[in-house]
Amino acid sequence: MALQQLLNTLADHSLPAPLVLGRLDFNYYEIASATVGGAGIFEIHYGGSMWSYTGTPCTDNNYDLICPGWVQLDGNSNSSTLAIGASSLYQKWQNGAIWQYTGPPCNSTTCPGWMAIGDNPNTAQIAAGGNNLYPLLSKTGKSV
């Protein structure tokens, strides 16, 4: 239910600017997917950039909407899927590689906060629960 509420909040752009104070993001044309879990709220934008919500809501500065509450975690166009555990964030690349976020967020030149933890090209999907990651293989349909 929390994910659906987030998606509704992110996608609802029909309200006049003064009535949308407290929203998380006004970037609804850029968001490819949004994910909510124990580790936080995250977005993948079209093009692969990945963002984490810091808790600061958007504000309306005389109809100039400002959303400072997001930090970039990755800018890799290979990103395809996120999985969030109780305290961990994982991403799957299009080639099946799996990465775990260890911090810090991106700086002006690089996004150093990721550690490779798997590289099976047969990985179709990933899911996380508690502190565990569950990759699903496409050829077998089994979790490893």
C-alpha contacts under 8 A as a table, 3 or more apart, distances in Angstrom:
res1	aa1	res2	aa2	distance
1	M	4	Q	5.23
1	M	5	Q	6.30
2	A	5	Q	5.09
2	A	6	L	6.18
2	A	36	V	7.09
3	L	6	L	5.03
3	L	7	L	6.15
3	L	34	A	7.62
3	L	35	T	6.45
3	L	36	V	5.75
4	Q	7	L	5.07
4	Q	8	N	6.09
5	Q	8	N	5.08
5	Q	9	T	6.13
6	L	9	T	5.04
6	L	10	L	6.08
6	L	34	A	7.71
6	L	36	V	7.93
7	L	10	L	5.06
7	L	11	A	5.92
7	L	34	A	6.92
8	N	11	A	5.18
8	N	12	D	5.78
9	T	12	D	5.48
9	T	23	R	6.76
9	T	24	L	7.49
10	L	13	H	7.71
10	L	23	R	7.51
10	L	24	L	6.88
10	L	25	D	5.92
10	L	26	F	6.66
10	L	27	N	7.64
10	L	28	Y	5.90
11	A	28	Y	5.56
12	D	15	L	7.34
13	H	26	F	7.55
13	H	28	Y	7.97
15	L	19	L	6.20
15	L	20	V	6.48
16	P	19	L	5.65
16	P	20	V	6.89
17	A	20	V	5.46
17	A	21	L	7.29
17	A	60	D	6.75
17	A	63	Y	6.15
17	A	65	L	7.61
18	P	21	L	6.24
18	P	60	D	6.71
18	P	63	Y	7.54
20	V	23	R	5.93
21	L	57	P	7.65
21	L	58	C	6.32
21	L	59	T	5.66
21	L	60	D	6.60
22	G	57	P	4.94
22	G	58	C	5.58
22	G	59	T	6.73
23	R	26	F	7.59
23	R	57	P	5.66
23	R	58	C	5.49
23	R	59	T	7.99
24	L	53	Y	7.80
24	L	56	T	7.68
24	L	57	P	5.12
24	L	58	C	5.75
24	L	67	C	7.11
24	L	69	G	7.32
25	D	28	Y	7.19
25	D	57	P	7.70
25	D	58	C	6.47
25	D	67	C	6.09
26	F	58	C	7.92
26	F	65	L	7.58
26	F	67	C	7.35
27	N	30	E	5.61
27	N	31	I	6.69
28	Y	31	I	5.45
30	E	45	H	5.19
30	E	46	Y	5.68
31	I	34	A	7.08
31	I	43	E	6.51
31	I	44	I	6.06
31	I	45	H	4.36
31	I	46	Y	6.16
32	A	43	E	7.45
32	A	44	I	5.60
32	A	45	H	4.89
32	A	46	Y	5.18
33	S	43	E	5.71
33	S	44	I	5.32
33	S	45	H	6.91
34	A	41	I	7.35
34	A	42	F	5.65
34	A	43	E	4.33
34	A	44	I	6.43
35	T	41	I	5.84
35	T	42	F	5.23
35	T	43	E	6.32
35	T	82	L	7.25
35	T	83	A	7.81
35	T	84	I	7.68
36	V	39	A	7.87
36	V	40	G	5.91
36	V	41	I	4.55
36	V	42	F	6.44
36	V	84	I	7.33
37	G	40	G	5.38
37	G	41	I	6.53
37	G	84	I	5.39
37	G	85	G	6.44
37	G	86	A	6.86
38	G	84	I	6.88
38	G	85	G	6.01
38	G	86	A	4.30
38	G	87	S	5.91
39	A	84	I	6.31
39	A	85	G	6.37
39	A	86	A	5.57
39	A	87	S	4.49
39	A	88	S	5.85
39	A	89	L	6.75
40	G	52	S	7.27
40	G	53	Y	7.05
40	G	84	I	7.96
41	I	52	S	5.96
41	I	53	Y	5.47
42	F	50	M	7.18
42	F	51	W	5.55
42	F	52	S	4.59
42	F	53	Y	6.19
43	E	50	M	5.68
43	E	51	W	5.15
43	E	52	S	6.63
44	I	48	G	5.95
44	I	49	S	5.72
44	I	50	M	4.51
44	I	51	W	6.45
44	I	79	S	7.97
45	H	48	G	5.50
45	H	49	S	5.33
45	H	50	M	6.36
46	Y	49	S	7.18
47	G	76	N	7.74
47	G	77	S	5.23
48	G	74	D	7.81
48	G	75	G	6.00
48	G	76	N	5.36
48	G	77	S	4.13
48	G	78	N	6.37
48	G	79	S	5.22
48	G	80	S	7.18
49	S	72	Q	7.24
49	S	73	L	7.59
49	S	74	D	5.38
49	S	75	G	4.00
49	S	76	N	5.90
49	S	77	S	6.76
49	S	79	S	7.66
50	M	72	Q	5.86
50	M	73	L	5.40
50	M	74	D	4.93
50	M	75	G	6.27
51	W	70	W	6.10
51	W	71	V	5.49
51	W	72	Q	4.42
51	W	73	L	5.41
51	W	74	D	7.16
52	S	70	W	5.44
52	S	71	V	5.39
52	S	72	Q	6.46
52	S	73	L	6.75
53	Y	56	T	7.65
53	Y	69	G	5.58
53	Y	70	W	4.58
53	Y	71	V	6.67
54	T	69	G	5.01
54	T	70	W	5.71
54	T	71	V	7.11
55	G	69	G	5.78
56	T	67	C	7.65
56	T	68	P	6.49
56	T	69	G	4.29
56	T	70	W	7.91
57	P	67	C	6.44
57	P	68	P	7.36
57	P	69	G	5.94
58	C	65	L	6.84
58	C	66	I	5.47
58	C	67	C	4.15
58	C	68	P	6.71
58	C	69	G	7.09
59	T	65	L	5.86
59	T	66	I	5.34
59	T	67	C	6.50
60	D	63	Y	5.43
60	D	64	D	5.68
60	D	65	L	4.69
60	D	66	I	6.33
61	N	64	D	4.89
61	N	65	L	6.14
61	N	66	I	7.10
62	N	65	L	7.98
67	C	70	W	7.24
71	V	105	P	6.78
71	V	106	C	7.73
72	Q	75	G	7.53
72	Q	105	P	6.01
72	Q	106	C	5.63
73	L	103	G	7.97
73	L	104	P	7.72
73	L	105	P	4.63
73	L	106	C	5.32
73	L	111	C	6.36
73	L	113	G	7.17
74	D	105	P	7.50
74	D	106	C	6.39
74	D	111	C	5.46
75	G	111	C	7.13
76	N	79	S	5.90
78	N	93	W	5.04
78	N	94	Q	5.48
78	N	95	N	7.67
79	S	91	Q	6.63
79	S	92	K	6.08
79	S	93	W	4.48
79	S	94	Q	6.32
80	S	91	Q	7.26
80	S	92	K	5.81
80	S	93	W	5.29
80	S	94	Q	5.64
81	T	91	Q	5.55
81	T	92	K	5.13
81	T	93	W	7.01
81	T	125	Q	7.36
81	T	126	I	7.35
82	L	89	L	7.20
82	L	90	Y	5.70
82	L	91	Q	4.55
82	L	92	K	6.51
82	L	126	I	7.47
82	L	127	A	7.97
83	A	89	L	6.01
83	A	90	Y	5.16
83	A	91	Q	6.32
83	A	126	I	6.20
83	A	127	A	5.11
83	A	128	A	5.47
83	A	133	L	7.91
84	I	87	S	7.49
84	I	88	S	5.83
84	I	89	L	4.70
84	I	90	Y	6.33
84	I	127	A	7.31
84	I	128	A	5.53
84	I	129	G	7.41
85	G	88	S	4.94
85	G	89	L	6.35
85	G	128	A	4.81
85	G	129	G	4.94
85	G	130	G	5.15
85	G	131	N	5.49
85	G	132	N	6.80
85	G	133	L	7.50
86	A	129	G	6.77
86	A	130	G	4.75
86	A	131	N	5.72
87	S	130	G	7.66
87	S	131	N	6.66
88	S	100	Q	7.32
88	S	101	Y	7.02
88	S	131	N	6.71
89	L	100	Q	5.93
89	L	101	Y	5.47
90	Y	98	I	6.92
90	Y	99	W	5.57
90	Y	100	Q	4.47
90	Y	101	Y	6.09
90	Y	133	L	7.99
91	Q	98	I	5.75
91	Q	99	W	5.31
91	Q	100	Q	6.56
91	Q	101	Y	7.99
92	K	96	G	6.02
92	K	97	A	5.72
92	K	98	I	4.60
92	K	99	W	6.50
92	K	125	Q	7.49
92	K	126	I	6.96
93	W	96	G	5.35
93	W	97	A	5.25
93	W	98	I	6.40
94	Q	97	A	7.39
95	N	119	D	7.92
95	N	121	P	5.48
96	G	118	G	8.00
96	G	119	D	5.91
96	G	120	N	5.47
96	G	121	P	4.36
96	G	122	N	6.25
96	G	123	T	4.87
96	G	124	A	6.81
97	A	116	A	7.46
97	A	117	I	7.81
97	A	118	G	5.44
97	A	119	D	3.95
97	A	120	N	6.07
97	A	121	P	6.77
97	A	123	T	7.66
98	I	116	A	6.09
98	I	117	I	5.70
98	I	118	G	4.82
98	I	119	D	6.09
99	W	114	W	6.05
99	W	115	M	5.42
99	W	116	A	4.42
99	W	117	I	5.50
99	W	118	G	6.96
100	Q	114	W	5.57
100	Q	115	M	5.28
100	Q	116	A	6.45
100	Q	117	I	6.69
101	Y	113	G	5.70
101	Y	114	W	4.59
101	Y	115	M	6.45
102	T	113	G	5.16
102	T	114	W	5.63
102	T	115	M	6.76
103	G	112	P	7.23
103	G	113	G	3.95
103	G	114	W	6.78
104	P	111	C	7.75
104	P	112	P	6.63
104	P	113	G	4.76
105	P	111	C	6.22
105	P	112	P	7.18
105	P	113	G	5.95
106	C	109	T	7.47
106	C	110	T	5.66
106	C	111	C	4.00
106	C	112	P	6.57
106	C	113	G	7.31
107	N	110	T	5.65
107	N	111	C	6.37
111	C	114	W	7.58
116	A	119	D	7.81
120	N	123	T	5.67
122	N	137	L	5.28
122	N	138	S	5.45
122	N	139	K	6.51
123	T	126	I	7.62
123	T	135	P	6.27
123	T	136	L	5.74
123	T	137	L	4.42
123	T	138	S	5.94
124	A	135	P	7.49
124	A	136	L	5.72
124	A	137	L	5.31
124	A	138	S	4.90
125	Q	135	P	5.87
125	Q	136	L	5.18
125	Q	137	L	7.15
125	Q	138	S	7.95
126	I	133	L	7.07
126	I	134	Y	5.61
126	I	135	P	4.31
126	I	136	L	5.98
127	A	133	L	5.95
127	A	134	Y	5.05
127	A	135	P	6.36
128	A	131	N	7.14
128	A	132	N	5.56
128	A	133	L	4.41
128	A	134	Y	5.74
129	G	132	N	5.40
129	G	133	L	6.62
129	G	134	Y	7.88
134	Y	143	S	6.08
134	Y	144	V	6.59
135	P	143	S	5.52
135	P	144	V	5.97
136	L	141	G	6.18
136	L	142	K	5.65
136	L	143	S	4.46
136	L	144	V	6.68
137	L	140	T	5.72
137	L	141	G	5.28
137	L	142	K	5.73
137	L	143	S	6.31
137	L	144	V	7.50
138	S	141	G	5.36
138	S	142	K	7.89
